[in-house]
Amino acid sequence: MFTGLIESLGTVSSLETRGDAARLLLKTPLARELSLGESLAVNGCCLTVTSKEEGVVSFDLLGETLARTNLGALTAGSRVNLERALRADGRFGGHFVQGHIDTKAEVISAEYQGSDLNLQIELPPAGSRYFIEKGSIAVNGVSLTVSSLTSDHFGLWIIPHTLQETNLGDLKNGDLVNLEYDMLAKYAERQIGNRFSGMGDRD
């Protein structure tokens, strides 16, 4: 479980393609604190540390991960958002984030207004029901609030602190971002669906 509050930025050393899979190597100041087998959210995607040495950690990426996320588009020098799993005694400051990416979406526009960045991102048709204005969404692993919503895109405001601590300030038109919908919205939908599907069994 994660919170969507980014701890650190990592830099891609390499992305080695291996058939339908890949191996990702990252330089990160968190390397010395991470253990083999530990979970780390990379651009919001929960990955397992498979090796580490001299400030570099590696992860194995399955074909499903490459297809569903933006990790396959990373190149040497790309910056990624990193968050370790929430400790049981840790403070919870964002929203419930599982590290299970639902889809990727395209940045329609990235425009500064003063020191703040306004992002407009395409609204995935299959997931549009999980979006509400002022609701939560994880974008590249960052817990954010939907500021505007139309039939085909949603808007976000990114403040200077978030721009400094994450890779959202690197985004430009046409870039793909990882989206994880609000877990509570998905569970609510499932429970309501189950309730209505069972009504036909009643006398």
TORTOR-421179 format. One record per residue: x, y, z of N, C-alpha, C, O in turn. Coordinates in pm, whole numbers. Atoms other than C-alpha are relative to their C-alpha. Layout:
+--------+---------+--------+---------+----------+--------+--------+---------+--------+--------+---------+--------+
! n.east ! n.north !   n.up ! ca.east ! ca.north !  ca.up ! c.east ! c.north !   c.up ! o.east ! o.north !   o.up !
+--------+---------+--------+---------+----------+--------+--------+---------+--------+--------+---------+--------+
!      X !       Y !      Z !       X !        Y !      Z !      X !       Y !      Z !      X !       Y !      Z !
...
+--------+---------+--------+---------+----------+--------+--------+---------+--------+--------+---------+--------+
END
This chain:
+--------+---------+--------+---------+----------+--------+--------+---------+--------+--------+---------+--------+
! n.east ! n.north !   n.up ! ca.east ! ca.north !  ca.up ! c.east ! c.north !   c.up ! o.east ! o.north !   o.up !
+--------+---------+--------+---------+----------+--------+--------+---------+--------+--------+---------+--------+
!     84 !    -119 !      0 !       0 !        0 !      0 !     88 !     124 !      0 !    190 !     130 !     68 !
!    -73 !    -125 !     10 !     120 !      349 !    -88 !    -95 !     117 !     27 !   -216 !      97 !     42 !
!     82 !    -117 !    -30 !      -3 !      703 !    -25 !     -6 !     101 !   -115 !    -91 !     189 !   -115 !
!     -5 !     -99 !    106 !      86 !      889 !   -344 !     82 !     123 !     36 !     79 !     223 !    -35 !
!    -91 !    -108 !    -38 !     332 !     1112 !   -158 !    142 !     -46 !    -35 !    196 !    -135 !     29 !
!   -128 !      44 !     56 !     660 !     1084 !   -350 !    114 !      29 !     97 !    125 !     139 !    151 !
!   -113 !     -15 !    -91 !     972 !     1026 !   -139 !    123 !      55 !    -68 !    198 !     134 !    -11 !
!   -125 !     -33 !     67 !    1240 !     1071 !   -399 !    -16 !     -15 !   -150 !   -109 !     -81 !   -198 !
!     -9 !      19 !    144 !    1323 !     1098 !   -766 !    115 !     -94 !    -32 !    222 !     -85 !     29 !
!   -107 !      86 !     46 !    1523 !      827 !   -938 !     31 !      32 !   -145 !    -50 !      93 !   -214 !
!    -42 !     -22 !    137 !    1713 !      839 !  -1266 !     28 !    -134 !    -67 !     97 !    -219 !    -11 !
!    -17 !     126 !     71 !    1703 !      560 !  -1523 !    144 !     -14 !    -49 !    196 !      73 !   -118 !
!   -133 !      33 !     53 !    2042 !      401 !  -1586 !    -14 !     -71 !   -133 !     56 !     -40 !   -229 !
!     23 !      71 !    124 !    1910 !      162 !  -1848 !   -130 !     -77 !      8 !   -180 !    -108 !    116 !
!    116 !      87 !     13 !    1609 !      -32 !  -1969 !     38 !    -106 !   -103 !     49 !     -77 !   -223 !
!    -47 !     108 !     86 !    1715 !     -368 !  -2110 !   -117 !     -89 !    -40 !   -177 !    -156 !     44 !
!    110 !      83 !     50 !    1456 !     -541 !  -2329 !     44 !    -145 !     -6 !    153 !    -178 !    -52 !
!    -28 !     144 !     -2 !    1438 !     -918 !  -2286 !   -123 !     -73 !    -55 !   -205 !    -123 !     22 !
!    118 !      59 !     62 !    1185 !    -1055 !  -2535 !   -121 !      86 !     30 !   -124 !     205 !     -4 !
!    119 !     -75 !    -36 !     843 !     -952 !  -2406 !     14 !      70 !    135 !    -75 !     144 !    176 !
!    -23 !     -58 !   -131 !     992 !     -845 !  -2072 !    116 !      99 !     -7 !    169 !     127 !   -115 !
!   -110 !     -95 !     -4 !    1258 !     -598 !  -1959 !     60 !       5 !    140 !     -1 !     -41 !    237 !
!    -66 !     -21 !   -129 !    1502 !     -516 !  -1681 !     31 !     149 !     11 !     96 !     208 !    -75 !
!    -15 !    -143 !    -23 !    1500 !     -164 !  -1538 !    103 !      24 !    109 !     94 !     -34 !    217 !
!   -100 !     -38 !    -99 !    1801 !      -17 !  -1358 !    -14 !     149 !     31 !    -18 !     233 !    -59 !
!     20 !    -137 !    -45 !    1761 !      299 !  -1152 !    108 !      44 !     97 !    148 !     -32 !    185 !
!    -84 !     -64 !   -100 !    2000 !      530 !   -970 !    -93 !      73 !     98 !   -178 !     151 !     57 !
!     86 !     -64 !    -99 !    1838 !      640 !   -645 !     70 !      11 !    135 !    142 !     -81 !    174 !
!    -56 !     -12 !   -135 !    1945 !      774 !   -304 !    -65 !     -96 !     99 !    -15 !    -113 !    210 !
!     67 !      96 !    -88 !    1702 !      520 !   -156 !     66 !    -138 !     -4 !     30 !    -226 !     75 !
!    -57 !     133 !     23 !    1920 !      229 !   -274 !     52 !     -65 !    128 !     27 !    -183 !    153 !
!    -61 !      59 !   -119 !    2104 !      182 !     55 !   -105 !     -43 !    102 !    -78 !    -129 !    186 !
!    105 !      32 !    -97 !    1774 !      166 !    248 !    -90 !    -115 !    -48 !   -163 !    -173 !     31 !
!     87 !     103 !     55 !    1603 !      -83 !     16 !     59 !    -139 !     18 !    181 !    -157 !     16 !
!    -42 !     139 !    -15 !    1615 !     -459 !     68 !    -45 !     -79 !   -122 !   -142 !     -41 !   -188 !
!     42 !      86 !    109 !    1599 !     -732 !   -194 !   -139 !     -54 !     28 !   -168 !     -97 !    140 !
!    138 !      47 !    -17 !    1236 !     -832 !   -249 !    -96 !     106 !     49 !   -216 !      82 !     57 !
!     86 !    -109 !    -48 !    1105 !     -499 !   -118 !    -77 !      62 !   -115 !    -32 !      63 !   -229 !
!     84 !     -66 !    100 !     826 !     -319 !   -301 !     34 !     148 !     -8 !     57 !     213 !     94 !
!    -24 !    -142 !     23 !     887 !       22 !   -453 !    -90 !      45 !   -114 !    -94 !     -19 !   -220 !
!     85 !     -55 !    106 !     640 !      230 !   -652 !     87 !      88 !    -90 !    146 !     186 !    -44 !
!    -78 !     -74 !    100 !     811 !      356 !   -970 !    -99 !      61 !    -99 !   -164 !     -12 !   -175 !
!    105 !     -67 !     77 !     596 !      616 !  -1146 !   -138 !     -58 !     33 !   -226 !     -67 !    -52 !
!    128 !      52 !    -47 !     315 !      466 !   -939 !    -19 !    -148 !    -16 !   -118 !    -203 !     32 !
!     13 !     144 !     25 !     376 !      106 !  -1048 !     80 !     -77 !    104 !    201 !     -56 !    117 !
!    -65 !      78 !   -105 !     456 !     -137 !   -765 !     93 !    -104 !    -64 !     48 !    -192 !   -136 !
!   -100 !      92 !     52 !     779 !     -321 !   -853 !     79 !     -62 !    115 !     80 !      -9 !    226 !
!    -78 !      70 !   -100 !    1002 !     -564 !   -666 !    149 !      18 !    -27 !    196 !      -4 !   -139 !
!   -144 !     -16 !     13 !    1369 !     -490 !   -602 !     64 !    -138 !    -19 !     51 !    -224 !     68 !
!    -61 !     130 !     28 !    1563 !     -779 !   -762 !    151 !      -1 !     22 !    210 !    -108 !     42 !
!   -143 !      -9 !    -31 !    1920 !     -654 !   -711 !     34 !     146 !     31 !    -41 !     237 !     -4 !
!    -45 !    -136 !    -33 !    2112 !     -352 !   -580 !    151 !       0 !     19 !    208 !     -96 !     70 !
!   -142 !     -18 !    -24 !    2467 !     -224 !   -580 !     40 !     142 !    -34 !     -1 !     197 !   -137 !
!    -58 !    -132 !     23 !    2645 !      110 !   -550 !   -102 !     103 !    -49 !    -80 !     171 !   -149 !
!     97 !    -103 !     31 !    2334 !      328 !   -557 !    -94 !     -31 !   -114 !   -173 !      54 !   -154 !
!     86 !      39 !    111 !    2162 !      135 !   -837 !    -84 !    -121 !     41 !    -32 !    -218 !     96 !
!     90 !     113 !    -27 !    1859 !      -92 !   -797 !    -61 !     -45 !   -132 !    -75 !      34 !   -225 !
!     56 !      53 !    124 !    1705 !     -318 !  -1061 !   -134 !     -67 !     26 !   -162 !    -112 !    137 !
!    134 !      56 !     -6 !    1356 !     -447 !  -1134 !    -25 !     -78 !   -129 !     21 !     -39 !   -236 !
!     42 !      74 !    118 !    1216 !     -710 !  -1370 !   -141 !      43 !    -38 !   -231 !      43 !     47 !
!    130 !     -47 !     48 !     925 !     -584 !  -1582 !    -61 !    -106 !    -91 !      0 !    -148 !   -189 !
!     72 !      97 !     82 !     671 !     -828 !  -1721 !    -62 !      68 !   -121 !    -73 !     191 !   -125 !
!     64 !     -54 !    119 !     504 !     -784 !  -2059 !   -126 !      78 !     33 !   -153 !     181 !    -29 !
!    121 !     -70 !    -42 !     179 !     -684 !  -1886 !     33 !     138 !     54 !    -38 !     235 !     26 !
!    -43 !    -129 !    -55 !     362 !     -407 !  -1700 !     40 !      96 !   -111 !      4 !     213 !   -108 !
!    -43 !     -84 !    111 !     519 !     -277 !  -2020 !   -118 !      48 !    -84 !   -117 !     161 !   -134 !
!    115 !     -36 !     82 !     184 !     -279 !  -2200 !    -92 !     100 !     71 !   -152 !     186 !      6 !
!     99 !     -78 !    -73 !     -18 !     -112 !  -1925 !     55 !     133 !     53 !    -23 !     223 !     85 !
!    -60 !    -118 !    -61 !     229 !      152 !  -1800 !     90 !      75 !    -99 !    109 !      32 !   -213 !
!    -93 !     -76 !     83 !     467 !      414 !  -1934 !    146 !     -38 !     24 !    237 !      28 !    -28 !
!   -137 !      38 !    -32 !     774 !      232 !  -1801 !     78 !     -46 !   -122 !    200 !     -29 !   -128 !
!    -69 !      46 !    120 !     852 !       81 !  -2141 !     54 !     112 !    -86 !    138 !      89 !   -173 !
!    -45 !    -115 !     79 !     903 !      431 !  -2283 !    118 !      72 !     66 !    167 !     171 !     12 !
!   -111 !     -65 !    -70 !    1176 !      520 !  -2032 !    130 !     -18 !    -76 !    153 !    -119 !   -142 !
!   -134 !       6 !     61 !    1525 !      597 !  -2158 !    101 !      44 !    105 !     65 !     101 !    208 !
!   -106 !     -41 !    -93 !    1858 !      655 !  -1987 !    -10 !     150 !     27 !    -16 !     231 !    -65 !
!     11 !    -141 !    -39 !    1835 !      981 !  -1793 !   -141 !      42 !     38 !   -159 !     147 !     99 !
!    138 !     -32 !    -39 !    1455 !      974 !  -1751 !    -12 !       4 !    152 !     50 !     -76 !    222 !
!     23 !      -7 !   -144 !    1341 !     1080 !  -1405 !   -132 !     -70 !     33 !   -230 !     -56 !    -40 !
!    119 !      72 !    -42 !    1089 !      863 !  -1220 !    -31 !      31 !    145 !     59 !      57 !    225 !
!     46 !     -22 !   -137 !     884 !      912 !   -904 !     12 !    -129 !     79 !    -23 !    -236 !     29 !
!    -20 !     116 !    -83 !     965 !      676 !   -618 !    -69 !      16 !    136 !    -66 !     123 !    197 !
!     59 !       2 !   -133 !     773 !      581 !   -305 !     10 !    -141 !     56 !    -30 !    -237 !    -10 !
!     -2 !     129 !    -68 !     839 !      299 !    -60 !   -138 !     -30 !     57 !   -218 !      61 !     80 !
!    129 !      41 !    -56 !     545 !      100 !     76 !    -20 !      63 !    137 !     76 !      84 !    212 !
!     36 !     -64 !   -127 !     365 !      257 !    373 !     26 !     -94 !    116 !    -18 !    -209 !    115 !
!    -20 !      77 !   -123 !     483 !      134 !    712 !   -129 !      -3 !     81 !   -211 !      88 !     73 !
!    121 !      14 !    -81 !     216 !       11 !    952 !    -14 !     114 !    100 !   -126 !     150 !    137 !
!      5 !    -109 !    -97 !     309 !      291 !   1194 !     23 !     136 !    -66 !     48 !     235 !      3 !
!    -25 !    -125 !     72 !     347 !      556 !    923 !   -122 !      90 !     -5 !   -235 !      45 !     15 !
!    109 !     -95 !     15 !     140 !      869 !    875 !    -56 !     -10 !   -140 !     17 !     -31 !   -237 !
!     67 !      12 !    130 !    -114 !      861 !    596 !    -40 !     140 !    -46 !   -125 !     204 !     15 !
!     23 !    -138 !     39 !    -114 !     1186 !    402 !    -61 !      21 !   -137 !   -104 !     132 !   -169 !
!     55 !     -16 !    134 !    -235 !     1118 !     47 !   -135 !     -68 !    -11 !   -230 !     -28 !     57 !
!    119 !      84 !      2 !    -499 !      862 !    -51 !     45 !    -144 !    -24 !    162 !    -168 !    -54 !
!    -35 !     141 !     15 !    -509 !      482 !    -77 !     47 !     -27 !   -143 !    -31 !     -16 !   -237 !
!    -58 !      32 !    130 !    -277 !      387 !   -365 !     60 !    -140 !      7 !    142 !    -167 !     95 !
!    -47 !     138 !     -4 !    -209 !       21 !   -444 !    126 !     -25 !    -81 !    197 !    -123 !    -59 !
!   -113 !      25 !     89 !      59 !       60 !   -707 !    -36 !     -89 !   -116 !     51 !    -143 !   -184 !
!     50 !      80 !    111 !    -159 !     -125 !   -957 !    -54 !      95 !   -107 !   -166 !     144 !    -94 !
!     38 !     -97 !    102 !    -174 !       92 !  -1269 !   -118 !     -52 !    -81 !   -117 !    -165 !   -129 !
!    118 !      38 !     77 !    -511 !       87 !  -1442 !     21 !      20 !   -149 !    -21 !     -63 !   -231 !
!    -21 !     -31 !    142 !    -405 !      248 !  -1768 !    100 !     115 !    -11 !    141 !     173 !     90 !
!    -81 !    -119 !     24 !    -187 !      514 !  -1925 !    -81 !      95 !    -87 !   -165 !      51 !   -165 !
!     77 !    -100 !     73 !    -320 !      838 !  -2073 !     94 !     109 !    -50 !    202 !     130 !      4 !
!    -84 !    -101 !     64 !    -185 !     1117 !  -2292 !    -23 !     139 !     59 !   -136 !     179 !     86 !
!      7 !    -140 !    -42 !    -106 !     1467 !  -2174 !    -44 !      84 !   -119 !     22 !      86 !   -222 !
!     52 !     -85 !    107 !    -315 !     1706 !  -2385 !     69 !     136 !      1 !    103 !     190 !   -104 !
!    -71 !    -128 !    -12 !    -156 !     2023 !  -2253 !     64 !      12 !    137 !     14 !     -42 !    236 !
!    -73 !     -27 !   -123 !      94 !     2132 !  -1990 !     41 !     147 !     -4 !    138 !     182 !    -71 !
!    -21 !    -144 !     10 !      81 !     2508 !  -1934 !     16 !      61 !    139 !    -59 !      32 !    232 !
!    -23 !     -70 !   -127 !     220 !     2724 !  -1657 !    -88 !     125 !      7 !   -105 !     198 !    -90 !
!     69 !    -125 !    -31 !       8 !     2994 !  -1501 !     64 !      51 !    128 !     34 !       4 !    238 !
!    -82 !     -42 !   -112 !     243 !     3184 !  -1277 !     98 !    -111 !     32 !    166 !    -162 !    -57 !
!    -92 !     106 !    -40 !     441 !     2929 !  -1078 !    -67 !    -137 !      6 !     -2 !    -236 !     37 !
!     74 !     126 !     -2 !     170 !     2661 !  -1100 !    -14 !     -58 !   -140 !    -19 !      16 !   -239 !
!     15 !      69 !    128 !     135 !     2402 !  -1375 !   -140 !     -56 !    -12 !   -188 !    -126 !     78 !
!    131 !      58 !     28 !    -202 !     2319 !  -1526 !     16 !    -111 !   -101 !     63 !     -89 !   -213 !
!     -5 !     115 !     89 !    -221 !     1972 !  -1676 !   -139 !     -37 !    -46 !   -232 !     -42 !     35 !
!    123 !      54 !     55 !    -498 !     1855 !  -1906 !     35 !    -136 !    -59 !    122 !    -146 !   -146 !
!    -32 !     137 !     36 !    -498 !     1478 !  -1955 !   -124 !     -68 !    -57 !   -235 !     -46 !     -8 !
!    114 !      68 !     61 !    -716 !     1260 !  -2175 !    -71 !     -87 !    103 !     -8 !    -148 !    190 !
!     82 !      81 !    -90 !   -1001 !     1087 !  -1992 !    -22 !    -136 !    -64 !    -86 !    -145 !   -168 !
!     18 !     133 !     60 !    -989 !      711 !  -2055 !   -147 !     -39 !      1 !   -208 !     -43 !    108 !
!    143 !      32 !      6 !   -1339 !      611 !  -2175 !    -39 !    -114 !     95 !   -144 !    -108 !    159 !
!     35 !     115 !    -83 !   -1329 !      279 !  -1990 !      5 !      30 !    149 !    -54 !     -43 !    229 !
!    -12 !     -32 !   -142 !   -1242 !      448 !  -1661 !    -63 !     131 !     40 !    -45 !     177 !    153 !
!     55 !    -133 !    -27 !   -1435 !      774 !  -1685 !    -93 !       3 !    120 !   -106 !     106 !    186 !
!     95 !       4 !   -113 !   -1687 !      659 !  -1421 !     70 !      14 !    135 !      4 !      38 !    236 !
!    -72 !     -13 !   -127 !   -1414 !      670 !  -1156 !     46 !     142 !     28 !    109 !     168 !    131 !
!    -44 !    -138 !    -17 !   -1355 !     1043 !  -1201 !   -115 !      88 !     47 !   -226 !      81 !     -7 !
!     92 !    -106 !    -41 !   -1537 !     1319 !  -1012 !     84 !     123 !     30 !    200 !     112 !     68 !
!    -72 !    -122 !    -36 !   -1440 !     1681 !   -962 !     29 !      -1 !    149 !    -57 !     -37 !    230 !
!    -52 !      -1 !   -137 !   -1239 !     1719 !   -640 !     26 !    -141 !     52 !     54 !    -159 !    171 !
!    -32 !     136 !    -39 !   -1190 !     1342 !   -636 !    149 !     -27 !    -15 !    223 !      55 !    -69 !
!   -142 !      36 !      2 !    -855 !     1164 !   -605 !     36 !     -82 !   -123 !    -43 !    -162 !   -173 !
!    -55 !      79 !    110 !    -642 !     1026 !   -886 !    152 !      -4 !     21 !    212 !      95 !     62 !
!   -146 !      11 !     -8 !    -283 !      896 !   -885 !     56 !      10 !   -142 !     22 !     -71 !   -228 !
!    -61 !     -24 !    131 !     -80 !     1029 !  -1181 !    151 !     -18 !     15 !    216 !      58 !     88 !
!   -142 !      35 !    -18 !     269 !      877 !  -1216 !     31 !     -22 !    148 !    142 !       6 !    194 !
!    -20 !      31 !   -140 !     220 !      771 !   -855 !    -24 !     115 !     96 !    -12 !      97 !    217 !
!     21 !    -118 !    -84 !     140 !     1122 !   -728 !   -149 !      14 !     33 !   -233 !      14 !    -57 !
!    139 !     -21 !    -42 !    -180 !     1168 !   -526 !    -42 !     143 !    -32 !     15 !     239 !     21 !
!     45 !    -131 !     45 !    -367 !     1455 !   -691 !   -151 !      11 !      6 !   -222 !     -89 !     17 !
!    143 !     -27 !     -3 !    -710 !     1616 !   -691 !    -46 !      48 !   -137 !     12 !     141 !   -194 !
!     56 !     -40 !    129 !    -916 !     1641 !  -1010 !    -61 !     138 !     14 !   -153 !     158 !     95 !
!     49 !    -138 !    -11 !    -977 !     2013 !  -1062 !   -109 !      33 !   -100 !   -190 !     122 !    -77 !
!    104 !     -22 !    101 !   -1191 !     1996 !  -1375 !    -22 !    -129 !    -76 !     65 !    -217 !    -80 !
!     36 !     126 !     65 !   -1367 !     1730 !  -1575 !    -95 !      27 !   -116 !   -196 !      95 !    -99 !
!     88 !     -10 !    116 !   -1517 !     1714 !  -1923 !    -25 !    -141 !    -52 !     14 !    -239 !     11 !
!     32 !     131 !     55 !   -1639 !     1432 !  -2144 !    123 !     -73 !    -54 !    120 !    -195 !    -71 !
!   -117 !      66 !     59 !   -1290 !     1367 !  -2284 !    134 !      32 !     65 !    236 !     -21 !     22 !
!   -126 !     -25 !    -69 !   -1027 !     1510 !  -2046 !    -26 !      49 !    142 !   -136 !      92 !    176 !
!     10 !     -52 !   -136 !    -958 !     1605 !  -1686 !    120 !      90 !     28 !    225 !      78 !    -35 !
!   -103 !     -99 !    -29 !    -754 !     1885 !  -1534 !     57 !     -16 !    140 !    -10 !     -66 !    231 !
!    -71 !       4 !   -127 !    -500 !     1908 !  -1251 !     82 !     126 !     16 !    135 !     179 !    -81 !
!    -91 !    -110 !    -30 !    -317 !     2193 !  -1082 !    115 !     -54 !     82 !     95 !    -123 !    182 !
!   -120 !      48 !    -68 !      41 !     2122 !   -976 !     73 !     119 !     62 !    114 !     210 !     -9 !
!    -63 !    -112 !    -70 !     191 !     2351 !   -712 !    153 !     -13 !     -6 !    205 !    -120 !    -36 !
!   -147 !       1 !     11 !     563 !     2446 !   -701 !     67 !    -111 !     81 !    163 !    -171 !     33 !
!    -62 !     104 !    -82 !     645 !     2203 !   -416 !     -8 !    -135 !    -71 !     91 !    -209 !    -75 !
!     17 !     127 !     70 !     505 !     1908 !   -613 !     87 !      -4 !   -126 !    142 !    -108 !   -161 !
!    -86 !      -7 !    118 !     689 !     2025 !   -925 !    145 !     -26 !     34 !    219 !     -87 !    -43 !
!   -139 !      17 !    -43 !    1014 !     2029 !   -731 !     29 !    -144 !     43 !    138 !    -195 !     20 !
!    -23 !     132 !    -60 !     967 !     1688 !   -567 !    -37 !    -117 !    -90 !    -11 !    -232 !    -54 !
!     44 !     108 !     89 !     825 !     1488 !   -861 !     45 !      28 !   -144 !    108 !     130 !   -172 !
!    -35 !     -19 !    142 !     870 !     1443 !  -1237 !   -113 !      63 !    -80 !   -105 !      68 !   -203 !
!    113 !     -56 !     74 !     539 !     1609 !  -1326 !     38 !     125 !    -78 !    -22 !     155 !   -181 !
!    -46 !    -120 !     72 !     721 !     1925 !  -1427 !     74 !     -33 !   -129 !     98 !      56 !   -211 !
!    -68 !      41 !    123 !     900 !     1725 !  -1698 !    -98 !     -28 !   -113 !    -58 !     -42 !   -229 !
!     99 !      42 !     99 !     573 !     1648 !  -1877 !    -20 !     105 !   -109 !    -12 !     226 !    -85 !
!     31 !     -88 !    113 !     498 !     1791 !  -2219 !   -112 !     -64 !    -82 !   -145 !    -181 !    -62 !
!    111 !      50 !     82 !     218 !     1753 !  -2473 !     38 !    -131 !    -69 !    146 !    -143 !   -128 !
!    -22 !     128 !     64 !     188 !     1397 !  -2599 !     63 !    -106 !     88 !     63 !    -224 !     53 !
!    -58 !      98 !    -92 !     364 !     1232 !  -2304 !   -110 !     -89 !     58 !   -225 !     -48 !     68 !
!     93 !      92 !    -64 !     199 !      930 !  -2144 !     26 !      -5 !    149 !    141 !     -10 !    192 !
!    -11 !      10 !   -145 !     128 !      916 !  -1771 !    -75 !    -123 !     48 !   -172 !    -167 !    -14 !
!     68 !     113 !    -62 !      31 !      625 !  -1550 !   -115 !      49 !     87 !    -99 !     144 !    163 !
!    116 !     -35 !    -82 !    -315 !      643 !  -1392 !    -40 !    -119 !     85 !    -50 !    -232 !     38 !
!     65 !      98 !    -87 !    -444 !      454 !  -1092 !   -125 !      66 !     56 !   -118 !     167 !    126 !
!    126 !     -55 !    -47 !    -811 !      516 !  -1020 !    -13 !     -18 !    151 !     54 !    -101 !    211 !
!     24 !       6 !   -144 !    -937 !      571 !   -667 !    -51 !    -139 !     38 !   -155 !    -184 !     -9 !
!     35 !     135 !    -42 !    -948 !      229 !   -500 !   -137 !      -6 !     65 !   -211 !    -102 !     45 !
!    129 !       0 !    -68 !   -1249 !      324 !   -288 !   -115 !       7 !    -99 !   -220 !     -54 !    -78 !
!    104 !      -9 !    103 !   -1448 !      415 !   -600 !    -20 !    -136 !    -66 !   -133 !    -174 !    -97 !
!     11 !     132 !     64 !   -1371 !       74 !   -753 !    -69 !    -101 !     91 !   -150 !    -181 !     45 !
!     66 !      91 !    -93 !   -1474 !     -114 !   -439 !   -149 !      33 !     14 !   -233 !     -56 !     21 !
!    140 !     -41 !    -11 !   -1795 !       91 !   -410 !    -78 !     -48 !   -121 !   -191 !     -96 !   -107 !
!     66 !      46 !    122 !   -1880 !       10 !   -771 !    -26 !    -150 !      7 !   -134 !    -197 !    -29 !
!     13 !     146 !     -7 !   -1821 !     -362 !   -710 !   -111 !     -39 !     98 !   -191 !    -128 !     71 !
!    100 !      33 !   -101 !   -2035 !     -367 !   -396 !   -142 !      34 !    -47 !   -236 !     -42 !    -25 !
!    132 !     -39 !     51 !   -2323 !     -179 !   -559 !    -43 !     -95 !   -110 !   -160 !    -134 !   -117 !
!     32 !      96 !    106 !   -2303 !     -408 !   -862 !    -45 !    -133 !     56 !   -139 !    -193 !      6 !
!     37 !     127 !    -61 !   -2317 !     -716 !   -640 !   -139 !       7 !     64 !   -216 !     -89 !     59 !
!    130 !     -16 !    -66 !   -2616 !     -577 !   -451 !   -113 !      -8 !   -101 !   -213 !     -75 !    -78 !
!    104 !      -1 !    101 !   -2816 !     -515 !   -765 !    -10 !    -132 !    -73 !   -119 !    -174 !   -112 !
!      5 !     128 !     69 !   -2716 !     -845 !   -926 !    -69 !    -105 !     83 !   -123 !    -201 !     29 !
!     65 !      96 !    -86 !   -2850 !    -1030 !   -622 !   -148 !      25 !     22 !   -218 !     -59 !     79 !
!    141 !     -33 !    -22 !   -3186 !     -856 !   -622 !    -94 !     -93 !    -76 !   -207 !    -117 !    -35 !
!     86 !      88 !     79 !   -3317 !    -1091 !   -890 !    -24 !    -133 !     66 !   -113 !    -207 !     24 !
!     16 !     127 !    -67 !   -3279 !    -1385 !   -653 !   -102 !       7 !    112 !   -138 !     -95 !    171 !
!     96 !     -16 !   -111 !   -3525 !    -1241 !   -401 !   -142 !     -23 !    -47 !   -175 !       2 !   -162 !
!    143 !      20 !     33 !   -3893 !    -1332 !   -389 !    -72 !     134 !     -3 !   -192 !     138 !    -29 !
+--------+---------+--------+---------+----------+--------+--------+---------+--------+--------+---------+--------+
END
